[in-house]
């Protein structure tokens, strides 16, 4: 537990709830611009992932080939168990919504429902979804939209793994610059898609992952040196910069270049993570256990919330009116808290009956892979 950085676990949980809150309102109203910037918390996840994973990255000291294989297998068993369960839940809920629509004489398929395609095409979409190819196969993303970030991070992991060990951080810096280039290219050349859905596919999605993940790696690798810049003043500056993001997003909300904010969101979050990494919490105390709880269930909240929200809205309906309508406020609070609770319950069940056994299998495999063969 000494390397868990429990306050960062707490931030991870709050970030997952923030993304959930963003999706509660983004589909149904534009009257809550204060929440419009919360999609940037995905960039926080990228940076935090790199920060946490640095000690597990492959290195020449461990044998580059063997340690790369171990790292990749660990990531497989980290990503896929809850991804598989979330896609199964999404498929069930999409079918349920379709059945409800038909009972209401509404024959429009719900968003993400695979219909009107050849069987081969359907199989391809499902395969792409389960193989985390969402950033390259948009119909697969539609089944559970937030999985795009896991798809982008997965490919970033694969590319960083054999290069992050290069001396003087050259490999990491080159890939960060590549991330900036890909994100910039995507923002310029994929504007029609981005205007409706955001920078969540193709090169712009991969660029965001490259940029954030690399900054996290760089931060953790040089944490001993950078620790001297962890001060109360720097903490206040980092919090002020994060607090400015909603206002910048609000001012550029109707600007075609609004998503340029993703070019500097990751460095801001890196500064915040650096400052918060200074703090600690007793893992046996109530506060430490609460922070660990938030971190443990953050991944489940992230992967389960969108299918649940969509089903809730389509089956229960949403109130009319905007922020001055009390019904909408109570709907927002009820839906956000209710879906969060169901996400936690689903995560608990998935961890107990599927993810836990799968990760035990993964641990046995990586232990075997890490053990040198005796000739």
N, C-alpha and C positions, 0 to 999 in steps of 0.2 A: 504493500500500500504506500510505501514511502515515496514512490515515483508517480503516484496517481494524480498529483496536483488537484486535490478535491475541489477547491474553488473553481477550477476550470471545468470539472465535471458538472458543477452547478450551473455554470454559464452554458454548457452544452444543452442541459435540460431546458433552460429558459429559452435558448435559441430555437429548440424544436417546438416549444409552445408558441414562440413568436411566428414561426413559419406557418403553424396551424392557424393562428389568428389571422394572418395575411390571407390564407385561402378561405377562411370563413366569409370574408367580406368581398374579396376581389371578384368572385363570380356573380355577385348579386347586386352590388351597389358601388357607386363611386363617391359616396358621401363621407367616407372616412379616410381622407388622404393621409392622415397621420400614420396609418398602417401600411401605406403603399410601399414604403422602403424596406419592409421586413423581409422581402425576398432576398435582400443582400446578406441575410444571416447564413445563406448557403455558402457564401464566400468565407464567412467565419468558420464554418465546418471544414472547409478545405484547409485553411491555415492550421486549425487545431489538429486536424488529422496528421499533417506533416510534423507538427510539434511533438505529438504523442508517439509517432511511429519512428522517429529518428533512431532510438536505441535498437530497433528491430531491423533497420535497413541492412542490406548485404554489405559485406566488407571483405577486403582481401585477407585480413587477418583470420577470418573465419573460413576462408576458402570461398572465393567469389561465386563459383558455380554452385556449390552446395548451399551456401547461405542465400543465394538468389532463389533457388528452388524452395527452400524452407519458407522464405518470405512470401512467395507467391501462393504456396499452399495455405499458409496462415490467413492470407487475405481472402482466399476462396471460402474457407470455413468461417470467416468473419462476415463476409458479404452475403453469401447465398442462402443460409438457412432462413433468415427473416424475409429476404427477398422472395423466396419461394412461397412462404406462407402468405405474405402480403398479396402476391399475385393470385394465389388460390382464393383468398378472401375477396379480392377485387373481381375475379371472374364470377364468383357466387353472387356478389352484390349487383353486378351488371345484369345478370340474368334475372334477379329479383326485380330490379327496376324495369326491365323490359316487360316482365309479366304484369307488373302493376300498371304500366302505361297501356298495355293492351286491354286490361280490364276497364280502363278509363276511355277506351276507344281512341287512344293516342298511339299511332303506329310509327312514330319517330323513334329511332333507337337512341338510347342514352349515350353520352359521350364516352368513347372508348369501347363500345360494344361492337364486336366483329360480326358483321352481317352483310349479306349481298355480295360476298366474295367467293371465289372458288375454294375448295377444301385445301388445295395446295397453298394458296395465298394465306389462309387462316393458320395453317400449320407453321408457315414461315414467320408470321407475326408473333405467334405464341413462342416459337423457338427464340426469336430475337429478344423478346421480353425476358425470358428466363436466362438467356446468355448475357444479359446486361449490354445489349447493343442499342439501347434506346437513343443515344445521341446520333446514331447513324440511321435508325429505322423509326421515323416519327410515329407511324401507326402503333408500334409496340410501346412507345412512350405514353400514348393516350390511355392505356389501361390503368396506369398508376403514375401520374406525371412526375412526382418528386424523385422517382428512381433514375431520372436523367442524371442527377448529380452523382449517384453511385456508379452509373455507367462511366461518366467522365473521370471520376476518381480512380476507378478500376484501371482504365487505360493509362492514366497518369502514373499509377503505381507500377504497372508493367514496364513503362519506359524509364521511370526514375530508378528502378531497382538496380540495373546493372551500371548506372552512371553516377549515382550519388556519392560513391566512394572516392571519386577522383580528387586528388590533392588540391588544397587551397580553395575548395568549394567550387572549382571551375565547372564541374558537371552540373551542379545545382544552378549556378548563375546562368549558364547557357540555356538551360531548360526554362528558367524563369523568363528570360528574354524571349524565348520561343513562345511562351505563354502570352506575353504582351503582344507579340506579333500576330499570333492566331486570333486573339480576342479582338484586336484592332481590325484585322481583315474581316472577321465575321460581322462586326458592328457596321462596317461600311457596305459589305456586299450581301448581307442577308437581312436587309432592313424590312422587307415585306413580312417575313415570318416573325422577326423580332417585335415588330409593332403590335402584333396580336398576342404573342406568347412569351416574349422575352428572349434573352440570349441563352437558350437552353438546349441547343442542338449543334451538331457539326463542330467546326473549328472554334466558334465562340465559346461553346460549352467546354471543349477540351482546353482552350486557352485559360478559362477561369480556373479549372482544376490545376493545370500546370503552374499557374501564377501563385495561387493560394497554397497549394501543397509544397511547392518549392520554398516559399517564404517561411512556412512552418518548419521545414527541415533546416533551413539556414539559421533560423532563430534558435532552435534547440541545439544545433551543433556548436554554436558559439555562445551558448547561454552563460558560461562562466565569465566570458569577456563582457557580454552585454549586461550582465547583472549589475554592473556599476551604474547603469542608467535607469535602474528601477528606483524611482524616488516618488514621493507624494506629489511633487509638482508634475512629473511626467504622467502619473496616474490621472491627475485632474485633466491634463491636456488630452490624453487618450480618450477619456470619458466625454470631454467636450467635443472632440472630433466625431465620435460615434453619435452623440446627440445631434450633431449638425446634419447627419445623413438624411433624416426625414424631411428637414427643411429644404435641402438641396433637391431631393426627389420631388417634393411638392412644387417647387419653382420650375422644374424642368419636366413636369409630368406630361405635358402635351407637346413637348419638343421631340422631334424625331431622333435627336441625339441623347435622349434622357439616360439611356443605358451606358453611356460613357462613364457613369459613376462607378461601374464595375472595374474600371481601370485602376482606381485608387482605393476602393473599399478594402481589398485584401491587406494592403500595407497598414491601413488604419486599424484593422482587427489584429494584425501582427503586433502593433504597438500595445494594444490593449492586453493581449495575451502575455506579452513580456512583463507588463506591470502586474497583472494578477498572479503570475507565476511566483511572485515574491511571497504570497501569503500561503498559509497552511491551515489545516484543520485537523483536529484529533479524530481519527477514523472510528474510534470507539465512543465518541461523544454524540449527542443528539444531532448537533449541527453537521458533523462529519458524516453521519449516517444518512441525513437528509440530502446532502450534496451528492453522496455516492448513489443514492436512490435516483436522483434526477439524471445523473450521468448514465446509470444502468438502463433506464427506460427511455432515454432520449431517442435512441435509434428506432425503437418500436413506435414511438409517437410519430416519428418522421415518416416511416414507411407505411403505416396503417391509416394515417389521418385522412388522406385525400379520398380514397374509395368510400370511407365512412361518411365524410362530409357530403359527397355527391349523392349518396344514397339517401341521406337524411333530407337534403334539400328537395330531391325529386319525389320522395315518398310523402314527406311531411309538408312540403311547400315552404315558401318564405313569405314574410309579411310585406305588404306594400309600404312605400314611404322610405324615408331616409333617416338621418341622424336625429331629427326632431320627433321621430315617431317612437314612443316608448315601447311599442310592441317589437320594433326592430332591435332596440337595445337589449330587451330581455331575451329575444331570440338569439342574439349574438352570444350573450353570456351563457345561456342554457346550452346552446349547441357546442360552444367551445369547451365548456366544462364537461358536458356529457360525452363528447367524442374523445376528449383526453382520457376520461375514465375508461372508456371501452378500449382505447389504444393500450393503456396500461394492462388491462385484463388480458387482452389478446397477446401482448408481449410476454406476460407471465406464463400463460399457457404454452405459447410457442417455445419459450426458453426451457420450460420444464420437460416438454414431451418431444421436442424436435431439435432446437438449437443446442441444448445442453448435450444430448447424446452425440450429435454431429460434431461438436467441438471437442468432445472427448476422443472421438475417432480421429479428428484432425491432429490432436496433440500426440496421439500414438504414432501417426504417420510422420509428423515433423521430428519427433524424438528419434525415430528410426533413421530418417534422412540425415539428422545431425550427427549420428554416431558414425565415426570413421570405420570403414571396413578393415578387418584384420586380414592381411594377405598370408 
